Amino acid sequence: MQYYLLSVIQIERDPLAPEVQERIMRNNDAFVEEVRASGAWVFGGRLHPPSTATVVRVRNTEDRQVLTTDGPFAEGKEHVAGVLIIKAPDLDTALEWGRKQTQATILPCEVRPFHSAGEA
C-alpha cells in the first residue's frame, strides 16, 4: 500500500450561507466515515486559518540561526484548509478518494504520493 496526502484547498471568498455550510459539513463527515470504514484512513484534520501560522526558517546558512515570523509561508487567495493521509493500492484509488473529498467539500483537493520508505 502507498500513502497519499489529500490537501483540501480553501479559496478565500465571501462566507457561504449557513445552510450551505451545514450541508458541506454533513457531506464531509459522511466522506470521512466512508474513508474510515474502508480501512484507507491514516490521519486527517482541519487547520486553523493562515493568519495563525508561524514560519520557522534558517536566517543564514553559515550559522544556521533560526528566525520565526508570523503568518503563512506564502501569501495568496488559496491555502491548505485541511489534510487527510490515506493508504491506497494505487494512484487511481487515491484520486477517487480525492474526487469524493472534492464532491463533499466543493473545494479543490491536491492528491500527492509520499515517497516509499527508503526513497530520497
N, C-alpha and C positions, 0 to 999 in steps of 0.2 A: 504494500500500500504506500502511496505517495501522500505527503502532506501538502495542503494548499492553503493559502491565505486569501480570504474573501474580504476585501476592503469596501465598505459602504461609503460612497462619496456623497457628502452633503453639499448642496448648491445653495449659496445664500440667496434668499428670496423672501418675499413677504410671507408672514406666517399663514399656514393653511387654516381653513375653517376647523373649529373644534371637532365637528362630526367626521371630517376627513382624517384628521389626526388620529381619532379614536379607531376608525376603520383600519388605518395603516398599522397601528399598534396591535390590533387583534390579528391582522394578517401576518405580521412579523412574529407574534407569539406562536401562531399555528405553524409557521415555517420552522421556527426553532424546535418546536416539539417534533416535527417531521424529521429534522436532521438528527435529533437525539434518538428517536425511535429506530432510525435506520442503522445506528451504530457509527455514523460518519462524524459525529460531534467530537471535538477535542477540547476546544475552548472558544469563548466568544464574549463580547461585551460592548456596550455603548461607551463613547468617550464624551467628556465634558467639552465645551466649545474651545476653539483655538486660543481664545483670549486667556485661558487658564494654563496654557503651555509655558514651559521654561526650556530653553535650548541650552545645552551644555556642549561646549566645543573647546578645542585646544586653541589658545590665543596665538601662540607661535610655536613652530616645530622644534626650535632649538631647546627651550627649557620645558616644553610641554605644560606650561601653565594653563589652567582651565578657566574659562570665562563663562558665566551664565548670564543669559539675557531673557527678559520677559517676552512672551508672545510666541507665535508659531515660527517654525523654521522658514517657511515660505508664505509670503502674503499672497492672497488670491481670493477669488469668489468661491472656490471649491476647497473642501478639506475632508479628511477622513473622519467620519462620524462614529464608526464602529468597525469592529473586526470579528471575523469568525475563522477559526482554524479547523479545517476538516481533514479527514483522510478519505481518499478515493482511489480506486484502482487505476484510473487514467484521467487525462485532461478532459475528455468528453463528459465524464461523470461529474467532475468538478465544475465544468461550465454549466451543466444542467442545474446544479445547486446554485450557481451564480444567477442563472435565469430566474429561478424560483425566488431568490433573495430580492432581485430587482422587481419582480412582479409584486412581492409582498410590500416592499417599502416605496416603490415608484422612484427609487434613487439608483444611479449607476452603481455597478459593483465591479471592482477590478479583481480578477482571479489570477493568482500568481503562485507557481510551484516553489516549494522550498528545495534547496539542494539536498540531495541524499546524504546520509551520514558518510563522512569521509571525503566528500567533494569540497573543493575550494570555493 
